[in-house]
């Protein structure tokens, strides 16, 4: 499982022309799932991101009570090493990835995080103001 984590002062997601959610200061998480990921992987990654000290004053979402906007993004497992057209072979198919995406988001909610989700498999527009800028890639 792979996540791109961005500290933001605000963010929103629009799917198919409809605003589906927005957050103030917190984290945007772009989440990619690969073939060998499990529910345990999703829970561990959620817990790790929950406690990452990347917010202002070295706080975590757990410390600050900040929100998260989580968006599924299979393209995080794109491979463009050969040619000009990426392959998506390392990305898990939707029927495998969606339940693990749900476990990730549910785990965050169980930890007390206010989670806003994108729409799995939809074309989305993400608007955000990166604070810092601070962006990390977190793999498990």
Buried (B, 14 or more C-beta within 10 A) or exposed (E): BBBBBBBBBBBBBBBEEEEBBBBEBBBBBBBBBBEEBEBEBBBBBBBBBBEBEBBEEEBBBBEEEBBBBBBBBBEBBBEEEEEEEEEEEBBBEBEBBBBBBBBBBBBBEEBEBBBBBBBBEBEBEBEBEEBEEBBEEBEB
